[in-house]
Amino acid sequence: MTRFLTLPALISGPRQLLLGAAFLAPLLLAQAQAAAQPATVQPATTQPTTTQSTKPNKAAGLLTVRLEASFPALVGGKKTTVPYHDILLISPERVAAAQAAGKLTPDTVTLFNRFIQKANTPARDAHFEQQDDGTWMVVQHDALILDGDTARTALSKAVLGGDKQLVLTPKVGAAPKRTLDYFASRGITAFLAAGQTSYVGSSEARKTNIHVGAKFFKDRLFEGKVFSFNKFIGPISEQAGYVPGLVIAGERTASGIGGGICQVSTTVFRTLYGAGLGLVERRNHSYQVHYYDPQGLDATIYQPSQDLRFSNPYGPLWFQTEWDDNAETLVVQVFGRPRDFEVKVQQPRTLKSTPAPADKVLVDSSLKPGQRKQVDWAAEGAVIEVDRLFVRAGQTFKQDTLRSHYKPWPNIFLVGK
């Protein structure tokens, strides 16, 4: 998930560039210097400005270059600004080389140009971003413009003058198409819930289908009274980008277009169930699928007969989603209007379980004689319940229970004959 504005924790894109031999000690020094700066900086409306020490020190040392700006933000329904920082460290070796030559060295200029290029960023649509303290706010990324000639001149003066810090303030350019008003006008200012699942061990085909389905929940508005998963994502077809993958069909797992889409429906189910929406239609998988631990919080869909539907009494909803193929995790978040209560989904509890049956062997003419292939793995049958509590001022005022029934499932092997 995207964390905003605190450099050591910044994970949304490369925002830190070290020039020369910037090792751990210089980095800690730069962070300490950065922490001493004011938290809020007003964007400049003219050419970039610079701040330098009044008494040059010719002794070569670390030079910290800071880019400072601010972006419009929406917090608790109120408009404000949030600071933005980027940092670049010029090592003592590079400073000494420049002072000896009386000018910036070519490689330092090249790397500084890269920093300038990154500083010049286009406008990006407003969306929710999570802060280091876990809170959420809407942030509008206006374009930033840093004049290269002015910045290079300032860098040269700072390096040759022995300064320890240089502050660059870019000009604020055009606003994005989707601004804070998009959310403020609809009252969408609060984080409601997030659902997460793991797809560790999925095939490339399954990952492809997860990506295709999850994209429908990436920066998307829903304003209806009843949410239908099938309507929201549209047809599951090759034309939509889905590929063949494994699906549960009857009493076995088989190949079908869109295999893996239930990873998305399960994640969305967890999101909307956690947001307190009313459950209209949901079916758990036939057996306990290891992708969906903890069990009891999954939802299968199969077009056109099986859907996932929720009633929505809470007004417009805003979806954001993230997936990480390295960690093999999918997260769907939903935002909406503030509420005076919270929803607490309790841990699943198993009421009873049934041992998995004996292995099953099926003949498959597509396999060579004697060839053996496992297509299903054993799973216990179970009845699992999950309680959902609606809490206001520390008191539960409503509660419901979700029950799932899973069949005992055998290992299934295909053999050629």
C-alpha positions as CSV (number, residue, x, y, z in Angstrom):
1,M,0.0,0.0,0.0
2,T,1.1,3.5,-0.7
3,R,2.6,5.4,2.2
4,F,3.1,9.1,1.6
5,L,5.6,11.8,2.5
6,T,7.9,10.2,5.0
7,L,11.1,9.4,3.1
8,P,12.5,6.5,5.0
9,A,9.2,4.7,4.7
10,L,8.3,5.8,1.2
11,I,7.5,2.7,-1.0
12,S,5.7,4.1,-3.9
13,G,8.4,4.5,-6.5
14,P,12.1,5.5,-6.2
15,R,12.2,8.8,-4.5
16,Q,15.8,8.8,-3.0
17,L,19.0,9.1,-5.0
18,L,22.5,9.0,-3.6
19,L,25.3,10.7,-5.4
20,G,28.7,9.1,-5.0
21,A,29.8,7.2,-1.8
22,A,26.7,7.9,0.3
23,F,26.9,5.1,3.0
24,L,24.9,4.5,6.1
25,A,26.5,7.3,8.3
26,P,25.9,10.0,5.7
27,L,22.3,8.8,5.2
28,L,21.6,8.9,9.0
29,L,23.1,12.5,9.0
30,A,20.8,13.5,6.1
31,Q,17.8,12.1,7.8
32,A,18.6,14.0,11.0
33,Q,19.0,17.2,9.0
34,A,15.8,16.5,7.2
35,A,13.9,16.0,10.5
36,A,15.0,19.5,11.7
37,Q,13.2,21.2,8.8
38,P,9.7,22.7,9.1
39,A,6.9,20.2,8.5
40,T,4.9,22.4,6.1
41,V,6.2,24.2,3.0
42,Q,4.2,26.5,0.8
43,P,4.6,25.8,-2.9
44,A,6.4,28.5,-4.8
45,T,4.6,30.4,-7.6
46,T,7.8,31.6,-9.3
47,Q,11.1,30.2,-10.3
48,P,12.7,27.6,-7.8
49,T,14.2,29.2,-4.8
50,T,17.2,28.1,-2.8
51,T,18.4,28.4,0.8
52,Q,22.1,28.5,1.6
53,S,24.3,29.2,4.6
54,T,25.5,32.8,5.0
55,K,29.0,31.8,5.9
56,P,30.6,29.5,3.3
57,N,32.7,26.7,4.7
58,K,35.3,25.5,2.2
59,A,35.9,22.2,4.1
60,A,34.5,19.4,1.9
61,G,31.6,17.6,3.6
62,L,28.3,16.0,2.9
63,L,25.8,18.2,1.0
64,T,22.1,17.4,1.5
65,V,19.8,18.6,-1.3
66,R,16.1,18.7,-0.3
67,L,13.1,19.1,-2.6
68,E,10.2,20.6,-0.7
69,A,6.6,21.0,-1.8
70,S,3.1,20.4,-0.7
71,F,0.0,18.8,-2.1
72,P,-3.7,19.5,-1.5
73,A,-5.4,16.9,0.7
74,L,-8.7,16.1,2.2
75,V,-8.7,14.9,5.8
76,G,-11.9,14.2,7.7
77,G,-13.8,16.1,5.0
78,K,-11.7,19.3,5.4
79,K,-9.3,20.6,2.8
80,T,-5.7,21.1,3.9
81,T,-2.2,20.5,2.5
82,V,0.4,17.8,3.2
83,P,4.2,18.2,2.8
84,Y,6.2,16.4,0.2
85,H,9.9,15.8,0.5
86,D,12.6,14.2,-1.7
87,I,16.2,14.1,-0.8
88,L,19.5,13.7,-2.5
89,L,22.9,13.3,-0.9
90,I,26.2,14.5,-2.5
91,S,29.1,12.7,-0.9
92,P,32.1,14.5,0.6
93,E,34.3,13.0,-2.1
94,R,32.2,14.6,-4.9
95,V,32.1,17.9,-3.0
96,A,35.9,17.8,-2.7
97,A,36.4,17.0,-6.4
98,A,34.2,19.9,-7.4
99,Q,35.9,22.3,-5.1
100,A,39.3,21.2,-6.5
101,A,38.1,21.7,-10.1
102,G,36.3,24.9,-9.3
103,K,33.1,23.5,-10.9
104,L,30.7,20.5,-10.7
105,T,32.2,17.3,-12.2
106,P,30.3,15.9,-15.3
107,D,29.1,12.7,-13.5
108,T,27.7,14.8,-10.6
109,V,25.9,17.0,-13.2
110,T,24.5,13.9,-14.9
111,L,23.2,12.4,-11.7
112,F,21.8,15.8,-10.5
113,N,20.0,16.1,-13.8
114,R,18.3,12.7,-13.1
115,F,17.2,14.1,-9.8
116,I,15.7,17.2,-11.5
117,Q,14.0,15.0,-14.0
118,K,12.3,13.0,-11.2
119,A,11.4,16.3,-9.5
120,N,9.4,17.3,-12.6
121,T,6.3,15.2,-12.1
122,P,3.0,15.3,-14.0
123,A,-0.3,15.7,-12.3
124,R,-1.8,12.5,-10.8
125,D,-5.5,12.0,-10.0
126,A,-6.5,12.4,-6.4
127,H,-6.9,9.1,-4.5
128,F,-6.7,7.8,-0.9
129,E,-3.2,7.3,0.6
130,Q,-2.4,5.7,3.9
131,Q,0.0,7.5,6.3
132,D,2.6,6.0,8.5
133,D,0.2,6.2,11.5
134,G,-2.4,4.1,9.6
135,T,-4.8,6.9,8.9
136,W,-6.1,7.6,5.4
137,M,-6.5,10.9,3.5
138,V,-7.3,11.9,-0.1
139,V,-4.2,13.4,-1.7
140,Q,-4.2,15.4,-5.0
141,H,-0.9,15.3,-6.8
142,D,-0.6,18.6,-8.8
143,A,2.2,18.8,-11.3
144,L,5.6,19.9,-10.0
145,I,8.0,22.0,-12.2
146,L,11.6,22.5,-11.2
147,D,13.7,24.7,-13.5
148,G,16.9,22.9,-14.4
149,D,19.2,25.9,-15.1
150,T,18.2,27.6,-11.8
151,A,18.6,24.3,-9.8
152,R,22.1,23.5,-11.3
153,T,23.3,27.1,-10.6
154,A,22.1,26.8,-7.0
155,L,23.9,23.4,-6.7
156,S,27.1,24.8,-8.0
157,K,27.1,27.7,-5.5
158,A,26.3,25.4,-2.6
159,V,29.0,22.9,-3.5
160,L,31.7,25.5,-4.1
161,G,30.7,27.5,-1.1
162,G,30.9,24.5,1.2
163,D,27.3,24.6,2.2
164,K,25.8,21.6,4.1
165,Q,22.3,21.9,2.8
166,L,20.4,23.2,-0.3
167,V,16.6,23.5,-0.4
168,L,14.8,23.5,-3.8
169,T,11.2,24.5,-4.0
170,P,9.5,23.6,-7.3
171,K,6.7,25.5,-8.9
172,V,3.2,24.0,-8.7
173,G,1.7,23.3,-12.2
174,A,-1.6,22.0,-13.5
175,A,-4.1,20.1,-11.3
176,P,-5.2,16.6,-12.3
177,K,-8.5,15.7,-13.8
178,R,-9.8,14.1,-10.6
179,T,-9.4,16.6,-7.8
180,L,-10.4,16.6,-4.1
181,D,-13.8,17.9,-5.1
182,Y,-14.6,14.5,-6.7
183,F,-14.6,13.0,-3.3
184,A,-15.7,16.0,-1.2
185,S,-18.8,16.4,-3.4
186,R,-19.9,12.8,-2.7
187,G,-18.9,12.8,0.9
188,I,-16.4,10.0,0.4
189,T,-13.8,10.8,3.0
190,A,-13.5,7.8,5.3
191,F,-11.8,4.4,5.1
192,L,-14.4,1.6,5.6
193,A,-12.6,-1.7,5.3
194,A,-10.0,-3.8,3.4
195,G,-9.9,-7.4,2.4
196,Q,-6.8,-9.4,1.7
197,T,-6.0,-12.9,0.4
198,S,-2.8,-14.8,-0.6
199,Y,-2.3,-16.5,-3.9
200,V,1.0,-18.1,-3.1
201,G,1.8,-20.9,-5.5
202,S,-0.6,-19.8,-8.2
203,S,0.2,-20.6,-11.8
204,E,0.9,-17.8,-14.3
205,A,-2.5,-18.3,-15.8
206,R,-4.2,-17.9,-12.5
207,K,-2.2,-14.7,-11.7
208,T,-3.2,-13.3,-15.1
209,N,-6.9,-13.8,-14.3
210,I,-6.4,-12.3,-10.8
211,H,-4.9,-9.2,-12.4
212,V,-7.7,-8.9,-15.0
213,G,-10.4,-9.2,-12.4
214,A,-8.7,-7.0,-9.8
215,K,-8.3,-4.1,-12.3
216,F,-12.1,-3.5,-12.1
217,F,-11.6,-2.4,-8.5
218,K,-8.7,-0.1,-9.1
219,D,-9.9,3.5,-8.5
220,R,-13.5,2.8,-9.3
221,L,-16.8,4.4,-8.0
222,F,-20.0,2.5,-7.1
223,E,-23.2,4.4,-6.4
224,G,-25.9,1.7,-6.5
225,K,-28.2,0.2,-3.8
226,V,-27.2,-3.4,-4.6
227,F,-23.6,-4.4,-5.5
228,S,-23.3,-7.3,-7.9
229,F,-19.9,-8.7,-8.5
230,N,-20.8,-10.1,-11.9
231,K,-22.3,-6.8,-13.1
232,F,-19.3,-4.8,-11.8
233,I,-16.7,-6.8,-13.6
234,G,-18.7,-7.7,-16.7
235,P,-18.4,-11.0,-18.7
236,I,-15.5,-13.3,-17.9
237,S,-14.3,-14.1,-21.4
238,E,-11.1,-14.3,-23.5
239,Q,-12.1,-11.0,-25.1
240,A,-11.9,-9.4,-21.7
241,G,-8.4,-10.7,-21.2
242,Y,-9.0,-13.8,-19.2
243,V,-7.1,-17.1,-20.0
244,P,-7.9,-20.8,-19.2
245,G,-7.2,-21.8,-15.6
246,L,-8.4,-24.3,-13.0
247,V,-12.0,-23.9,-11.8
248,I,-14.2,-26.1,-9.5
249,A,-16.7,-27.8,-11.8
250,G,-19.1,-30.2,-10.1
251,E,-17.1,-32.9,-8.2
252,R,-13.7,-32.1,-9.6
253,T,-11.3,-29.3,-10.6
254,A,-11.2,-28.6,-14.4
255,S,-9.9,-26.1,-16.8
256,G,-12.0,-23.1,-17.6
257,I,-11.8,-19.5,-18.8
258,G,-11.0,-17.2,-15.9
259,G,-9.8,-19.7,-13.4
260,G,-8.7,-17.8,-10.4
261,I,-11.3,-15.1,-10.5
262,C,-12.7,-16.4,-7.2
263,Q,-9.5,-15.0,-5.6
264,V,-10.9,-11.6,-6.5
265,S,-14.5,-12.3,-5.5
266,T,-13.3,-13.7,-2.1
267,T,-11.1,-10.6,-1.5
268,V,-14.0,-8.3,-2.4
269,F,-16.3,-10.3,-0.2
270,R,-14.0,-9.8,2.7
271,T,-13.8,-6.1,2.0
272,L,-17.6,-5.5,1.8
273,Y,-18.4,-7.8,4.6
274,G,-16.0,-5.9,6.7
275,A,-17.5,-2.7,5.6
276,G,-20.9,-3.8,7.0
277,L,-22.9,-4.1,3.8
278,G,-25.9,-6.5,3.9
279,L,-25.3,-9.9,2.4
280,V,-27.8,-10.7,-0.3
281,E,-26.1,-13.6,-2.2
282,R,-23.0,-15.6,-1.4
283,R,-21.8,-19.1,-1.7
284,N,-18.7,-20.6,-0.2
285,H,-16.5,-23.0,-2.3
286,S,-17.4,-26.7,-2.3
287,Y,-14.3,-27.5,-0.3
288,Q,-11.7,-25.6,1.8
289,V,-9.3,-24.0,-0.7
290,H,-5.9,-23.3,0.8
291,Y,-5.7,-19.9,-1.0
292,Y,-8.5,-18.6,1.2
293,D,-7.2,-19.1,4.7
294,P,-8.6,-18.3,7.1
295,Q,-11.5,-20.5,6.0
296,G,-15.1,-19.4,6.3
297,L,-14.6,-16.0,4.5
298,D,-14.6,-17.0,0.9
299,A,-17.1,-16.4,-2.0
300,T,-17.3,-18.3,-5.3
301,I,-18.8,-16.9,-8.4
302,Y,-19.7,-18.7,-11.6
303,Q,-21.3,-16.7,-14.4
304,P,-24.1,-16.5,-15.1
305,S,-25.6,-18.6,-12.4
306,Q,-23.6,-17.8,-9.3
307,D,-23.1,-14.2,-8.1
308,L,-21.9,-12.2,-5.1
309,R,-24.3,-9.5,-4.0
310,F,-24.5,-7.0,-1.2
311,S,-27.2,-4.4,-0.3
312,N,-25.6,-1.0,0.1
313,P,-27.4,1.5,2.5
314,Y,-24.3,3.7,3.0
315,G,-24.2,5.8,-0.2
316,P,-21.4,5.9,-2.8
317,L,-18.4,3.6,-2.4
318,W,-14.9,4.1,-3.8
319,F,-12.7,1.0,-4.5
320,Q,-8.9,0.9,-4.6
321,T,-6.8,-2.3,-5.1
322,E,-3.2,-3.4,-4.9
323,W,-1.5,-6.7,-5.8
324,D,2.0,-7.8,-5.3
325,D,3.2,-10.7,-7.3
326,N,6.4,-11.0,-5.3
327,A,4.5,-11.4,-2.0
328,E,1.6,-12.9,-4.0
329,T,-1.1,-11.0,-2.1
330,L,-4.2,-9.1,-3.2
331,V,-5.7,-6.3,-1.2
332,V,-9.0,-4.5,-2.0
333,Q,-10.0,-1.3,0.0
334,V,-13.3,0.5,0.1
335,F,-14.0,4.1,1.2
336,G,-17.2,6.0,1.8
337,R,-19.1,8.4,3.9
338,P,-18.1,8.6,7.6
339,R,-20.2,6.5,10.1
340,D,-20.7,6.6,13.8
341,F,-20.0,2.9,14.3
342,E,-17.4,0.3,13.4
343,V,-17.7,-3.2,12.1
344,K,-15.7,-6.0,13.8
345,V,-15.4,-9.4,12.0
346,Q,-14.5,-12.1,14.5
347,Q,-12.1,-15.0,14.0
348,P,-13.8,-18.0,12.2
349,R,-14.7,-21.0,14.5
350,T,-15.1,-24.6,13.3
351,L,-18.2,-26.3,14.6
352,K,-17.4,-29.7,13.3
353,S,-15.0,-31.3,10.8
354,T,-15.1,-34.5,8.6
355,P,-12.0,-36.4,7.5
356,A,-11.1,-36.3,3.8
357,P,-12.2,-39.4,1.9
358,A,-10.0,-41.9,0.1
359,D,-8.0,-40.9,-2.9
360,K,-9.9,-40.9,-6.2
361,V,-8.4,-42.0,-9.5
362,L,-10.0,-41.0,-12.9
363,V,-9.1,-42.1,-16.4
364,D,-8.1,-39.3,-18.7
365,S,-7.6,-40.1,-22.4
366,S,-5.5,-37.0,-22.9
367,L,-2.7,-38.5,-20.8
368,K,-0.3,-41.1,-22.1
369,P,-0.8,-44.7,-20.9
370,G,0.6,-45.0,-17.4
371,Q,0.9,-41.2,-16.9
372,R,-0.4,-40.0,-13.6
373,K,-1.3,-36.4,-12.7
374,Q,-2.8,-34.9,-9.5
375,V,-5.4,-32.3,-10.0
376,D,-7.0,-32.0,-6.5
377,W,-5.7,-32.2,-3.0
378,A,-7.4,-33.6,0.0
379,A,-9.3,-31.3,2.4
380,E,-11.4,-31.9,5.5
381,G,-15.1,-31.2,5.4
382,A,-16.2,-28.6,7.9
383,V,-18.9,-26.3,9.2
384,I,-17.4,-22.9,10.0
385,E,-19.1,-19.8,11.5
386,V,-18.0,-16.2,11.6
387,D,-19.6,-13.5,13.8
388,R,-19.8,-9.9,12.6
389,L,-20.4,-7.2,15.3
390,F,-21.6,-3.6,14.7
391,V,-20.2,-1.5,17.5
392,R,-21.1,2.1,18.5
393,A,-19.5,3.8,21.5
394,G,-18.1,0.5,22.7
395,Q,-21.5,-1.2,22.6
396,T,-22.6,-3.9,20.2
397,F,-25.9,-2.9,18.7
398,K,-26.2,-5.5,16.0
399,Q,-24.7,-8.9,15.3
400,D,-25.0,-11.4,12.5
401,T,-23.4,-14.8,11.8
402,L,-22.0,-16.2,8.5
403,R,-22.1,-20.0,8.2
404,S,-20.1,-22.0,5.6
405,H,-20.5,-25.7,4.7
406,Y,-17.5,-27.4,3.1
407,K,-17.5,-31.0,1.7
408,P,-14.8,-33.4,2.6
409,W,-12.6,-33.6,-0.5
410,P,-10.2,-36.3,-1.7
411,N,-6.9,-36.3,-3.5
412,I,-7.9,-36.7,-7.2
413,F,-5.5,-38.3,-9.7
414,L,-5.8,-38.5,-13.5
415,V,-4.2,-41.5,-15.2
416,G,-3.8,-42.3,-18.8
417,K,-5.0,-45.6,-20.3
